[in-house]
Amino acid sequence: MEKLNIIPSTEKYLELRKLRNVIVHEYELNQLLLVEELNKLIENVSILLDIYENILKFIYQRNLFLE
């Protein structure tokens, strides 16, 4: 996805994926960890929005969207 300019870097993608996994799987077990990871997620909202826009561009440029 990095070569297609969808994600900024593989490292950043892996970091965001790790955040997602912690938030989804740790919400009942460790509230302090959850809060820390949610704060990290908030810090990365602009990157997530950029990725979303890049995915949309990719889909529309290749006529892959579903009607």
Secondary structure as GFF3:
##gff-version 3
##sequence-region A 1 67
A	DSSP	alpha_helix	10	25	.	.	.	ID=ss1
A	DSSP	alpha_helix	31	43	.	.	.	ID=ss2
A	DSSP	alpha_helix	45	61	.	.	.	ID=ss3
###
